[in-house]
Amino acid sequence: MEAASPSADAAGGYPARLDIEYQEPLNRWLPLVKWLLAIPHYIMLFLLYFAAWFALIAAFFVVLFTRRYPPALFQFLVGVMRWHERVTAYVYLMNDQYPAFSLEPDPNDPIALEVEYPADGVDRWRAPFAWILAIPYLIAASVISYIAQVLVFFAFFAILFTRKFPRGMFDIVLVSQRWMVRGYAYAAFMVTRYPPFVWD
């Protein structure tokens, strides 16, 4: 394996970071059944999204009154994002390692997602308004994500014949995932710096 980029999600040191190791060769036939193998994860993620919604509501009121993001809720939301990215990378054919049923980071995991805790506090206004400010960025991220899904379709055939996810396509899919992570972290007022419109 090799790293997906010279630096893990550089973007000027943005506090929400995602890196996915580039893997080759890939299993030629696994793409045919990955969607099926991922079903248990989708069930778990459905439950986690439900819990994350209530965690975000609780964080909303705590930030509004104290300017502090509750550490336990913060780490839970980061864990849900991490689980989501593991499953997405697997279903998007970016690696063959079956996703762990865990919210915690794993040094042996080809997917690394971290969000720095806002130790200096969160401005009260971010709780009600950050998601609105995030809309332009999330629209741009969604456009890149749609392009990435088309590339995954073509990568499916490339893997069948060559056992490789074309590196150029892989990097675009990785960028799309990084943009989504940054956008969601900002919308959930987990980071206080606006996501950069940079291709990274």
Helices and strands as residue ranges (DSSP letters): E 16-20, G 30-32, H 34-37, H 39-66, H 71-91, E 111-115, H 126-162, H 167-187
